[in-house]
């Protein structure tokens, strides 16, 4: 294995570890806060957070990915690009906060509390501006493990704020402010990490200025993509809040959050590969993407099977019975692992090779489709309809992105290990059904979740990596043919 491969492997594993710890801390935070406030009040917070997420997309505007690519290509201007992008993000944050003031009164005239909570959460925009600017440098320097560490610190502080709110019986408004404070502290930590590891590059051209016009021009196409993609993901929650009550919004918000944590594995894997995809020859890029395709397909199969099996036990472990309405939306959303991995492979590769403009058409088409399906399905099916709409939208997005990649590079990737993965998946499903049928699983939700999850994962790995089994199958197949 070459030096880059070893570095990326370590960094991806490191971020995966910190990301997993952050997921545990965040789910614990949600468990404490949601059970304390109740599903009705928590649904209000989920709606408010969906609005903030849209505004974060305005503030981000695709800068994290594009700036990471620019730094990878222009290492001698790293510090100047970082400072310029941070200042630009802060300006966008001010605009996003102004947008909050306007949109809150227009969209929620009879739900002022949603607007108030969103306004109290606005410091998250500043925190995200700081964090994302630092993340761009970490990503370009192939140090994405630091990104995971900052995410874990933010999640741990969020958990501490949830504990404080529940113990001191504080209000939802105070909780929103404390969550913003947690994000700001994590942003400051990211700045300190960046300062402690940055060294002045003697080769930096001191008289060279980073053109704002160039930075904005380079970022705008992908920024539009980020805005549109975030809109079609978050529009489900916002439309659901307009048609249904806050309890159903809370159900959907919980299932969407769990699904996003699961699917984030593809995004940070591709973010770790972005510098290499930007600078390598196209033939080497194809080799990297083929390996990524094999890995993500194997990961996707076991993730979907495991999540379907333990979804009910998982919800009961992290929440009370009043959140059982999250189970069915989660089962639908989890299929997004497959389509999100396709988008991650082809979409990130298009961005890395400077072809991000093509993704604007994809995003606009998907946003339109998502809104139409939400308006059709939400009135009848509620949270399940929102989940179905997002899966349809993501499938269309992955398909169109794949077609654009083929248009530019005349190449698509098929998992080389698909037969072995499918066989391992079938074996895992059999074990799952047998354990449920024979009622061998513990009654307690957390033990049920762990036991069933380990049984399915163990079966999957044994079949996937047990070479004598596949040699026997090939031998039998050849004997049958002869």
The 8 nearest C-alpha neighbors of each residue, nearest first, counted from 0:
[[1, 4, 5, 2, 3, 6, 8, 7],
 [2, 0, 4, 3, 5, 6, 7, 8],
 [1, 3, 5, 4, 6, 0, 7, 8],
 [4, 2, 6, 5, 1, 7, 0, 8],
 [3, 5, 7, 1, 6, 2, 8, 0],
 [4, 6, 8, 2, 3, 7, 9, 1],
 [7, 5, 3, 9, 8, 4, 10, 2],
 [6, 8, 10, 4, 9, 5, 11, 3],
 [9, 7, 5, 11, 6, 10, 4, 12],
 [10, 8, 12, 6, 7, 11, 13, 5],
 [9, 11, 13, 144, 7, 12, 8, 143],
 [10, 12, 14, 8, 13, 9, 7, 15],
 [13, 11, 15, 9, 10, 14, 8, 16],
 [14, 12, 10, 144, 16, 15, 11, 9],
 [13, 15, 144, 147, 17, 11, 16, 12],
 [14, 16, 18, 12, 13, 17, 19, 11],
 [17, 15, 19, 13, 14, 18, 12, 20],
 [18, 16, 147, 20, 14, 19, 15, 148],
 [17, 19, 21, 15, 147, 20, 16, 14],
 [20, 18, 22, 16, 21, 17, 15, 23],
 [19, 21, 17, 23, 22, 18, 24, 16],
 [20, 22, 151, 18, 24, 154, 19, 23],
 [23, 21, 19, 25, 20, 24, 26, 18],
 [22, 24, 20, 26, 21, 25, 27, 19],
 [25, 23, 21, 27, 22, 26, 155, 154],
 [24, 26, 28, 22, 154, 27, 23, 21],
 [27, 25, 29, 23, 28, 24, 22, 30],
 [28, 26, 30, 24, 25, 29, 23, 31],
 [29, 27, 158, 25, 26, 31, 30, 161],
 [28, 30, 26, 32, 27, 31, 33, 25],
 [29, 31, 27, 28, 33, 318, 317, 32],
 [32, 30, 28, 29, 34, 33, 35, 161],
 [31, 33, 35, 29, 161, 34, 30, 36],
 [34, 32, 36, 35, 30, 37, 29, 41],
 [33, 35, 37, 31, 32, 36, 30, 318],
 [34, 36, 32, 33, 37, 31, 165, 30],
 [35, 37, 33, 40, 34, 41, 32, 38],
 [38, 36, 34, 33, 39, 35, 40, 41],
 [37, 39, 41, 246, 40, 42, 249, 33],
 [40, 38, 246, 245, 42, 41, 37, 43],
 [41, 39, 43, 42, 36, 38, 37, 44],
 [40, 42, 38, 44, 43, 39, 33, 249],
 [41, 43, 249, 245, 45, 248, 39, 40],
 [44, 42, 40, 46, 41, 45, 245, 113],
 [43, 45, 47, 41, 42, 46, 48, 40],
 [46, 44, 42, 48, 47, 43, 252, 41],
 [47, 45, 49, 43, 44, 48, 237, 42],
 [48, 46, 117, 44, 50, 113, 49, 45],
 [47, 49, 51, 45, 50, 46, 44, 52],
 [50, 48, 52, 46, 47, 51, 233, 45],
 [49, 51, 47, 53, 48, 52, 54, 46],
 [50, 52, 48, 54, 53, 49, 55, 117],
 [53, 51, 55, 49, 54, 50, 48, 56],
 [54, 52, 56, 50, 51, 55, 229, 230],
 [53, 55, 57, 51, 56, 52, 95, 58],
 [54, 56, 58, 52, 57, 53, 124, 59],
 [55, 57, 59, 53, 54, 58, 226, 60],
 [58, 56, 54, 60, 55, 59, 95, 226],
 [57, 59, 91, 55, 92, 56, 88, 60],
 [58, 60, 56, 61, 57, 62, 55, 88],
 [61, 59, 222, 57, 62, 58, 56, 225],
 [60, 62, 222, 221, 59, 225, 63, 64],
 [61, 63, 65, 60, 66, 64, 59, 218],
 [64, 62, 135, 66, 131, 61, 65, 67],
 [65, 63, 67, 66, 62, 61, 68, 135],
 [64, 66, 68, 62, 67, 63, 218, 69],
 [67, 65, 69, 68, 63, 62, 64, 135],
 [68, 66, 135, 139, 64, 70, 65, 69],
 [67, 69, 65, 71, 66, 70, 274, 64],
 [70, 68, 66, 72, 71, 67, 73, 65],
 [69, 71, 73, 67, 74, 72, 77, 68],
 [72, 70, 68, 139, 69, 73, 274, 74],
 [71, 73, 69, 70, 74, 68, 278, 277],
 [74, 72, 70, 75, 76, 71, 69, 77],
 [73, 75, 77, 70, 76, 71, 72, 69],
 [76, 74, 203, 73, 77, 202, 200, 204],
 [77, 75, 74, 79, 73, 78, 80, 203],
 [76, 78, 74, 80, 70, 79, 75, 81],
 [79, 77, 81, 80, 76, 82, 75, 199],
 [78, 80, 82, 81, 76, 77, 83, 209],
 [79, 81, 83, 77, 78, 82, 84, 76],
 [80, 82, 78, 84, 79, 83, 77, 85],
 [83, 81, 85, 79, 84, 80, 86, 78],
 [84, 82, 80, 86, 85, 81, 79, 87],
 [83, 85, 87, 81, 86, 82, 80, 88],
 [86, 84, 88, 82, 87, 83, 132, 81],
 [87, 85, 89, 83, 88, 84, 82, 90],
 [86, 88, 84, 90, 85, 89, 83, 91],
 [89, 87, 91, 85, 90, 86, 128, 58],
 [88, 90, 92, 86, 91, 87, 85, 128],
 [91, 89, 87, 93, 92, 88, 86, 94],
 [90, 92, 58, 88, 94, 89, 93, 95],
 [93, 91, 89, 95, 58, 90, 94, 124],
 [94, 92, 96, 90, 95, 91, 97, 89],
 [93, 95, 91, 97, 92, 96, 98, 90],
 [94, 96, 98, 92, 97, 93, 54, 91],
 [97, 95, 99, 93, 98, 94, 92, 121],
 [98, 96, 94, 100, 99, 95, 93, 101],
 [97, 99, 95, 101, 96, 100, 102, 94],
 [100, 98, 96, 102, 97, 101, 103, 95],
 [101, 99, 97, 98, 103, 102, 96, 104],
 [100, 102, 98, 99, 103, 104, 105, 97],
 [101, 103, 105, 99, 104, 106, 100, 98],
 [104, 102, 114, 105, 101, 106, 100, 107],
 [103, 105, 108, 102, 107, 106, 101, 100],
 [104, 106, 102, 103, 107, 108, 101, 100],
 [107, 105, 103, 104, 102, 108, 110, 109],
 [106, 108, 110, 109, 104, 103, 105, 111],
 [109, 107, 104, 110, 105, 106, 111, 103],
 [110, 108, 107, 111, 104, 112, 106, 113],
 [111, 109, 107, 112, 108, 113, 114, 106],
 [110, 112, 114, 113, 109, 115, 107, 108],
 [111, 113, 115, 114, 110, 116, 43, 117],
 [114, 112, 47, 116, 111, 115, 110, 43],
 [113, 115, 103, 117, 111, 112, 116, 118],
 [116, 114, 112, 118, 117, 113, 111, 119],
 [115, 117, 119, 113, 118, 114, 172, 47],
 [116, 118, 47, 114, 120, 115, 119, 51],
 [117, 119, 115, 121, 120, 116, 114, 99],
 [118, 120, 116, 117, 121, 176, 175, 115],
 [121, 119, 117, 118, 122, 179, 175, 123],
 [120, 122, 123, 118, 119, 124, 96, 117],
 [123, 121, 124, 125, 179, 120, 126, 183],
 [124, 122, 126, 179, 121, 125, 120, 127],
 [125, 123, 127, 122, 126, 121, 55, 92],
 [126, 124, 128, 122, 127, 123, 129, 92],
 [125, 127, 183, 123, 129, 186, 124, 128],
 [126, 128, 130, 124, 129, 125, 131, 123],
 [129, 127, 125, 126, 131, 88, 130, 132],
 [130, 128, 126, 132, 127, 186, 131, 133],
 [131, 129, 186, 127, 133, 132, 128, 134],
 [130, 132, 134, 133, 128, 63, 129, 127],
 [133, 131, 135, 129, 134, 130, 85, 128],
 [132, 134, 130, 136, 131, 135, 189, 137],
 [133, 135, 131, 137, 136, 132, 138, 146],
 [136, 134, 67, 138, 63, 132, 133, 137],
 [135, 137, 139, 133, 138, 134, 140, 67],
 [138, 136, 142, 134, 140, 135, 139, 143],
 [137, 139, 141, 135, 143, 136, 140, 142],
 [138, 140, 67, 136, 71, 141, 137, 274],
 [139, 141, 137, 138, 142, 136, 71, 143],
 [142, 140, 138, 139, 143, 137, 271, 7],
 [143, 141, 137, 144, 140, 138, 145, 10],
 [142, 144, 146, 145, 138, 137, 10, 141],
 [143, 145, 14, 10, 13, 147, 146, 142],
 [146, 144, 148, 143, 147, 142, 149, 137],
 [147, 145, 143, 144, 149, 148, 134, 150],
 [146, 148, 14, 17, 150, 144, 145, 18],
 [147, 149, 145, 151, 150, 146, 17, 152],
 [148, 150, 152, 146, 151, 147, 185, 189],
 [151, 149, 147, 153, 148, 152, 154, 146],
 [150, 152, 21, 154, 148, 149, 153, 17],
 [151, 153, 149, 155, 154, 150, 185, 156],
 [152, 154, 185, 150, 156, 151, 155, 182],
 [153, 155, 157, 151, 25, 21, 156, 152],
 [156, 154, 158, 152, 157, 153, 24, 151],
 [157, 155, 159, 153, 181, 158, 154, 152],
 [158, 156, 154, 160, 155, 159, 178, 181],
 [157, 159, 28, 155, 161, 156, 160, 24],
 [158, 160, 156, 162, 157, 161, 163, 155],
 [159, 161, 163, 157, 158, 162, 177, 164],
 [162, 160, 158, 164, 32, 163, 159, 28],
 [161, 163, 159, 165, 160, 164, 166, 158],
 [162, 164, 160, 166, 161, 165, 167, 159],
 [163, 165, 169, 161, 167, 162, 166, 168],
 [166, 164, 168, 162, 163, 167, 35, 161],
 [165, 167, 163, 164, 168, 162, 169, 161],
 [166, 168, 164, 169, 165, 163, 162, 170],
 [169, 167, 165, 166, 164, 170, 163, 35],
 [168, 170, 164, 167, 173, 165, 171, 174],
 [171, 169, 172, 173, 174, 168, 164, 36],
 [170, 172, 174, 173, 175, 169, 36, 116],
 [173, 171, 175, 170, 174, 116, 176, 119],
 [172, 174, 176, 170, 175, 171, 177, 169],
 [173, 175, 171, 177, 172, 176, 178, 164],
 [176, 174, 178, 172, 173, 177, 120, 119],
 [177, 175, 179, 173, 178, 174, 119, 120],
 [178, 176, 180, 174, 179, 175, 160, 173],
 [177, 179, 181, 175, 180, 176, 157, 174],
 [180, 178, 123, 176, 182, 177, 181, 122],
 [179, 181, 177, 183, 178, 182, 184, 176],
 [180, 182, 178, 184, 156, 179, 183, 157],
 [181, 183, 185, 179, 180, 184, 126, 153],
 [184, 182, 126, 186, 180, 185, 181, 179],
 [183, 185, 187, 181, 186, 182, 180, 188],
 [186, 184, 188, 153, 182, 183, 187, 149],
 [185, 187, 130, 183, 189, 126, 184, 188],
 [186, 188, 190, 184, 189, 185, 191, 183],
 [187, 189, 185, 191, 186, 190, 192, 184],
 [190, 188, 186, 192, 187, 191, 130, 193],
 [191, 189, 193, 187, 188, 192, 194, 186],
 [190, 192, 194, 188, 193, 189, 195, 187],
 [193, 191, 189, 195, 190, 194, 188, 196],
 [192, 194, 190, 191, 196, 195, 197, 189],
 [195, 193, 191, 197, 196, 192, 190, 198],
 [194, 196, 192, 193, 197, 191, 198, 190],
 [197, 195, 193, 194, 192, 198, 191, 190],
 [198, 196, 194, 195, 193, 199, 192, 78],
 [199, 197, 200, 196, 194, 195, 201, 78],
 [198, 200, 201, 197, 203, 78, 202, 75],
 [199, 201, 202, 203, 198, 75, 76, 74],
 [202, 200, 203, 199, 204, 75, 198, 205],
 [201, 203, 200, 204, 75, 205, 199, 76],
 [204, 202, 75, 200, 201, 205, 76, 199],
 [203, 205, 207, 206, 202, 75, 76, 201],
 [206, 204, 207, 203, 208, 202, 76, 201],
 [207, 205, 204, 208, 203, 209, 76, 79],
 [206, 208, 204, 205, 209, 76, 203, 79],
 [209, 207, 210, 206, 79, 205, 204, 76],
 [208, 210, 211, 80, 79, 207, 83, 214],
 [209, 211, 213, 212, 208, 214, 215, 83],
 [212, 210, 214, 213, 215, 209, 83, 216],
 [211, 213, 215, 210, 214, 216, 217, 209],
 [212, 214, 216, 210, 211, 215, 217, 209],
 [215, 213, 211, 217, 216, 212, 218, 210],
 [216, 214, 218, 212, 217, 213, 219, 211],
 [217, 215, 213, 219, 214, 218, 212, 220],
 [218, 216, 214, 215, 219, 213, 220, 65],
 [217, 219, 215, 216, 221, 222, 220, 214],
 [218, 220, 222, 216, 221, 215, 217, 223],
 [221, 219, 356, 223, 222, 218, 355, 224],
 [220, 222, 224, 223, 61, 219, 218, 355],
 [223, 221, 60, 61, 219, 225, 224, 220],
 [222, 224, 226, 220, 221, 225, 227, 219],
 [223, 225, 221, 359, 227, 222, 226, 362],
 [226, 224, 222, 228, 223, 227, 61, 229],
 [227, 225, 223, 229, 56, 224, 228, 230],
 [226, 228, 230, 224, 362, 229, 225, 223],
 [229, 227, 225, 231, 230, 226, 362, 224],
 [230, 228, 232, 226, 227, 231, 225, 233],
 [231, 229, 227, 233, 228, 232, 234, 226],
 [230, 232, 366, 234, 228, 229, 233, 369],
 [231, 233, 229, 230, 234, 228, 235, 389],
 [234, 232, 230, 235, 236, 231, 49, 229],
 [235, 233, 237, 231, 236, 230, 232, 238],
 [234, 236, 233, 238, 237, 385, 239, 232],
 [237, 235, 239, 234, 238, 233, 240, 46],
 [236, 238, 234, 240, 239, 235, 46, 241],
 [239, 237, 241, 235, 240, 236, 234, 242],
 [238, 240, 236, 242, 241, 237, 243, 235],
 [241, 239, 237, 238, 243, 242, 248, 236],
 [240, 242, 238, 239, 243, 237, 244, 107],
 [241, 243, 239, 240, 238, 378, 244, 377],
 [244, 242, 240, 239, 241, 247, 245, 381],
 [243, 245, 246, 247, 240, 248, 242, 39],
 [244, 246, 42, 248, 39, 247, 43, 249],
 [247, 245, 39, 249, 38, 248, 244, 42],
 [246, 248, 250, 249, 245, 244, 251, 382],
 [247, 249, 245, 42, 251, 246, 250, 252],
 [250, 248, 42, 252, 246, 247, 251, 38],
 [251, 249, 325, 247, 248, 253, 252, 324],
 [250, 252, 248, 254, 382, 253, 249, 325],
 [251, 253, 249, 255, 250, 254, 248, 45],
 [254, 252, 256, 250, 251, 255, 249, 257],
 [253, 255, 329, 251, 257, 325, 256, 252],
 [256, 254, 258, 252, 253, 257, 251, 259],
 [257, 255, 259, 253, 258, 254, 252, 260],
 [256, 258, 260, 254, 259, 255, 253, 261],
 [257, 259, 255, 261, 256, 260, 333, 262],
 [260, 258, 262, 256, 261, 257, 263, 255],
 [261, 259, 257, 263, 258, 262, 256, 22],
 [260, 262, 258, 259, 263, 257, 264, 336],
 [261, 263, 259, 264, 336, 260, 265, 258],
 [262, 264, 266, 260, 265, 261, 259, 267],
 [265, 263, 262, 266, 267, 268, 261, 15],
 [266, 264, 268, 263, 267, 340, 262, 269],
 [267, 265, 263, 269, 268, 264, 270, 343],
 [266, 268, 270, 269, 264, 265, 271, 263],
 [267, 269, 265, 271, 266, 270, 11, 264],
 [268, 270, 272, 271, 266, 267, 273, 265],
 [271, 269, 267, 273, 272, 268, 266, 138],
 [272, 270, 268, 269, 273, 267, 143, 138],
 [271, 273, 269, 270, 275, 274, 276, 268],
 [272, 274, 276, 270, 275, 271, 277, 269],
 [275, 273, 277, 276, 71, 272, 139, 68],
 [274, 276, 277, 278, 273, 272, 279, 284],
 [275, 277, 273, 274, 278, 279, 284, 351],
 [278, 276, 351, 274, 275, 352, 273, 279],
 [277, 279, 275, 276, 274, 280, 72, 71],
 [280, 278, 275, 276, 277, 283, 284, 281],
 [281, 279, 283, 282, 284, 278, 276, 277],
 [280, 282, 284, 283, 285, 279, 276, 286],
 [283, 281, 285, 284, 280, 286, 279, 287],
 [282, 284, 286, 285, 280, 281, 279, 287],
 [285, 283, 281, 287, 282, 286, 276, 288],
 [284, 286, 288, 282, 283, 287, 289, 281],
 [287, 285, 283, 289, 284, 288, 282, 290],
 [288, 286, 284, 290, 285, 289, 291, 283],
 [287, 289, 291, 285, 290, 286, 292, 284],
 [290, 288, 292, 286, 291, 287, 412, 285],
 [291, 289, 293, 287, 292, 288, 294, 286],
 [290, 292, 288, 294, 289, 293, 295, 287],
 [291, 293, 289, 295, 290, 294, 414, 288],
 [294, 292, 414, 290, 296, 291, 295, 415],
 [293, 295, 291, 297, 292, 296, 298, 290],
 [296, 294, 298, 292, 297, 293, 299, 291],
 [295, 297, 299, 298, 293, 294, 292, 300],
 [298, 296, 294, 295, 299, 300, 420, 293],
 [299, 297, 295, 296, 300, 301, 302, 294],
 [298, 300, 296, 302, 297, 301, 336, 295],
 [301, 299, 303, 302, 297, 298, 304, 296],
 [300, 302, 304, 303, 298, 299, 305, 424],
 [303, 301, 299, 305, 300, 304, 306, 298],
 [302, 304, 306, 300, 301, 305, 333, 307],
 [305, 303, 301, 307, 306, 302, 308, 300],
 [304, 306, 308, 302, 307, 303, 301, 452],
 [305, 307, 303, 309, 308, 310, 304, 302],
 [308, 306, 304, 310, 305, 330, 309, 303],
 [307, 309, 305, 306, 310, 304, 431, 451],
 [308, 310, 312, 448, 306, 311, 307, 313],
 [311, 309, 313, 306, 307, 312, 308, 326],
 [312, 310, 314, 313, 309, 326, 315, 323],
 [311, 313, 444, 315, 309, 448, 314, 310],
 [312, 314, 316, 310, 311, 315, 309, 448],
 [315, 313, 311, 316, 317, 312, 318, 310],
 [314, 316, 312, 318, 313, 317, 319, 444],
 [317, 315, 313, 445, 314, 444, 318, 312],
 [316, 318, 314, 30, 315, 313, 26, 27],
 [319, 317, 315, 30, 314, 316, 322, 320],
 [320, 318, 321, 315, 322, 34, 317, 323],
 [319, 321, 322, 323, 315, 318, 314, 324],
 [320, 322, 319, 323, 38, 324, 318, 37],
 [323, 321, 324, 320, 325, 250, 319, 318],
 [324, 322, 325, 320, 326, 321, 314, 315],
 [323, 325, 322, 250, 326, 327, 321, 247],
 [326, 324, 250, 323, 254, 328, 322, 327],
 [325, 327, 329, 324, 323, 328, 311, 310],
 [326, 328, 330, 329, 325, 331, 383, 324],
 [329, 327, 383, 331, 330, 386, 325, 326],
 [330, 328, 254, 332, 326, 327, 331, 333],
 [331, 329, 327, 328, 333, 307, 332, 326],
 [332, 330, 328, 329, 333, 334, 386, 327],
 [333, 331, 329, 334, 335, 386, 330, 328],
 [332, 334, 335, 331, 330, 258, 336, 329],
 [335, 333, 336, 332, 331, 337, 303, 390],
 [334, 336, 333, 338, 337, 332, 339, 390],
 [337, 335, 334, 339, 262, 338, 299, 333],
 [338, 336, 340, 335, 339, 299, 334, 341],
 [337, 339, 341, 335, 340, 394, 336, 397],
 [340, 338, 342, 336, 341, 337, 335, 343],
 [341, 339, 343, 337, 338, 342, 265, 336],
 [342, 340, 338, 344, 343, 339, 397, 345],
 [341, 343, 397, 339, 346, 345, 340, 344],
 [342, 344, 340, 346, 341, 347, 345, 339],
 [345, 343, 341, 342, 346, 347, 340, 348],
 [344, 346, 348, 342, 347, 343, 401, 404],
 [347, 345, 342, 349, 343, 348, 344, 400],
 [348, 346, 350, 349, 343, 345, 344, 351],
 [347, 349, 351, 345, 350, 346, 352, 344],
 [350, 348, 354, 346, 352, 347, 351, 355],
 [349, 351, 355, 347, 353, 348, 352, 354],
 [350, 352, 277, 348, 349, 353, 276, 347],
 [351, 353, 349, 350, 277, 354, 348, 276],
 [352, 354, 350, 351, 355, 349, 356, 277],
 [355, 353, 349, 350, 356, 352, 357, 351],
 [354, 356, 350, 357, 358, 349, 221, 353],
 [357, 355, 220, 358, 354, 359, 221, 360],
 [356, 358, 355, 359, 360, 354, 403, 361],
 [357, 359, 361, 356, 355, 360, 362, 224],
 [360, 358, 224, 362, 361, 357, 356, 363],
 [361, 359, 363, 358, 362, 357, 364, 356],
 [360, 362, 358, 364, 359, 363, 396, 365],
 [361, 363, 359, 365, 364, 360, 227, 228],
 [364, 362, 366, 360, 365, 361, 359, 367],
 [365, 363, 361, 367, 362, 366, 360, 368],
 [364, 366, 368, 362, 367, 392, 363, 369],
 [367, 365, 231, 369, 363, 368, 364, 362],
 [366, 368, 364, 370, 365, 369, 363, 371],
 [369, 367, 365, 371, 366, 370, 372, 364],
 [368, 370, 366, 372, 392, 371, 367, 388],
 [369, 371, 373, 367, 372, 368, 374, 366],
 [370, 372, 368, 374, 373, 369, 375, 367],
 [373, 371, 375, 369, 388, 374, 370, 376],
 [374, 372, 370, 376, 375, 377, 371, 388],
 [373, 375, 371, 372, 376, 377, 370, 378],
 [374, 376, 372, 373, 377, 371, 378, 379],
 [375, 377, 384, 373, 380, 379, 378, 374],
 [376, 378, 381, 384, 380, 373, 379, 374],
 [379, 377, 376, 381, 380, 242, 375, 374],
 [380, 378, 377, 376, 381, 384, 375, 383],
 [379, 381, 384, 377, 383, 376, 378, 382],
 [380, 382, 377, 384, 383, 378, 379, 385],
 [383, 381, 385, 384, 251, 328, 386, 247],
 [382, 384, 328, 386, 385, 381, 380, 387],
 [383, 385, 376, 380, 377, 387, 381, 382],
 [386, 384, 382, 388, 383, 387, 235, 373],
 [385, 387, 383, 389, 384, 388, 328, 332],
 [386, 388, 384, 390, 385, 389, 383, 391],
 [389, 387, 385, 391, 372, 386, 390, 373],
 [388, 390, 392, 386, 391, 387, 393, 385],
 [389, 391, 393, 387, 392, 388, 335, 394],
 [392, 390, 394, 388, 389, 393, 387, 395],
 [391, 393, 389, 395, 390, 394, 365, 369],
 [394, 392, 396, 390, 395, 391, 389, 397],
 [393, 395, 391, 397, 396, 392, 338, 390],
 [394, 396, 398, 392, 393, 397, 399, 391],
 [395, 397, 393, 399, 394, 398, 365, 400],
 [398, 396, 342, 400, 394, 395, 399, 341],
 [399, 397, 395, 401, 400, 396, 394, 402],
 [398, 400, 402, 396, 401, 397, 395, 361],
 [401, 399, 403, 397, 402, 398, 396, 346],
 [400, 402, 404, 398, 399, 403, 345, 397],
 [403, 401, 399, 405, 400, 404, 406, 398],
 [404, 402, 406, 400, 405, 401, 399, 407],
 [403, 405, 401, 407, 406, 402, 408, 345],
 [404, 406, 409, 402, 410, 408, 403, 407],
 [407, 405, 403, 404, 409, 408, 402, 410],
 [408, 406, 404, 405, 409, 403, 410, 354],
 [407, 409, 405, 410, 406, 404, 411, 403],
 [410, 408, 405, 406, 407, 411, 404, 402],
 [409, 411, 405, 408, 412, 404, 406, 285],
 [412, 410, 405, 413, 409, 401, 404, 408],
 [411, 413, 289, 414, 292, 410, 288, 285],
 [412, 414, 415, 411, 292, 289, 293, 417],
 [415, 413, 293, 417, 416, 292, 412, 296],
 [414, 416, 417, 413, 293, 418, 289, 292],
 [417, 415, 414, 419, 418, 420, 293, 297],
 [416, 418, 420, 414, 419, 415, 421, 296],
 [419, 417, 421, 420, 416, 422, 415, 423],
 [418, 420, 422, 421, 417, 416, 463, 423],
 [421, 419, 423, 417, 422, 418, 297, 424],
 [422, 420, 424, 418, 423, 419, 417, 425],
 [421, 423, 425, 419, 424, 420, 418, 426],
 [424, 422, 459, 420, 426, 462, 421, 425],
 [423, 425, 421, 427, 422, 426, 420, 459],
 [426, 424, 428, 422, 427, 423, 421, 429],
 [425, 427, 423, 429, 424, 428, 422, 430],
 [428, 426, 455, 424, 430, 425, 429, 459],
 [427, 429, 431, 425, 426, 430, 432, 424],
 [428, 430, 426, 432, 431, 427, 433, 425],
 [431, 429, 427, 433, 428, 432, 434, 426],
 [430, 432, 428, 434, 429, 433, 427, 435],
 [433, 431, 435, 429, 434, 430, 436, 428],
 [434, 432, 436, 430, 435, 431, 437, 429],
 [435, 433, 437, 431, 439, 436, 432, 438],
 [434, 436, 438, 432, 433, 437, 431, 439],
 [435, 437, 433, 438, 434, 432, 439, 431],
 [438, 436, 434, 439, 435, 433, 440, 432],
 [437, 439, 435, 436, 440, 434, 433, 441],
 [440, 438, 437, 434, 435, 441, 436, 433],
 [439, 441, 438, 447, 442, 434, 435, 450],
 [442, 440, 447, 443, 446, 439, 444, 450],
 [441, 443, 444, 447, 440, 446, 445, 439],
 [442, 444, 446, 441, 445, 447, 312, 448],
 [445, 443, 312, 447, 446, 316, 448, 315],
 [444, 446, 448, 316, 447, 443, 449, 312],
 [447, 445, 449, 448, 443, 444, 450, 441],
 [446, 448, 444, 441, 450, 445, 449, 440],
 [447, 449, 445, 309, 312, 446, 451, 450],
 [448, 450, 452, 446, 447, 451, 453, 445],
 [451, 449, 447, 453, 452, 448, 446, 454],
 [450, 452, 454, 448, 453, 449, 447, 455],
 [451, 453, 449, 455, 450, 454, 448, 305],
 [452, 454, 456, 450, 455, 451, 457, 449],
 [455, 453, 451, 457, 452, 456, 450, 458],
 [454, 456, 427, 458, 452, 453, 457, 459],
 [455, 457, 453, 459, 458, 454, 452, 460],
 [458, 456, 454, 460, 459, 455, 453, 461],
 [459, 457, 461, 455, 456, 427, 460, 454],
 [458, 460, 423, 456, 457, 462, 427, 461],
 [461, 459, 463, 457, 462, 458, 464, 456],
 [462, 460, 458, 463, 464, 459, 465, 457],
 [461, 463, 423, 465, 459, 460, 464, 458],
 [462, 464, 460, 423, 461, 459, 465, 419],
 [463, 465, 461, 462, 466, 460, 459, 419],
 [466, 464, 462, 461, 467, 468, 463, 469],
 [465, 467, 468, 469, 464, 470, 463, 462],
 [468, 466, 470, 469, 465, 471, 472, 464],
 [469, 467, 471, 466, 470, 465, 472, 462],
 [470, 468, 472, 471, 466, 467, 473, 465],
 [469, 471, 467, 473, 472, 468, 474, 466],
 [470, 472, 474, 468, 469, 473, 475, 467],
 [471, 473, 469, 475, 470, 474, 476, 468],
 [474, 472, 476, 470, 475, 471, 469, 477],
 [473, 475, 471, 477, 476, 472, 470, 478],
 [476, 474, 478, 472, 473, 477, 479, 471],
 [475, 477, 473, 479, 474, 478, 472, 480],
 [478, 476, 480, 474, 479, 475, 481, 473],
 [479, 477, 481, 475, 480, 476, 474, 473],
 [478, 480, 476, 477, 481, 475, 474, 473],
 [479, 481, 477, 478, 476, 475, 474, 473],
 [480, 478, 479, 477, 476, 475, 474, 473]]
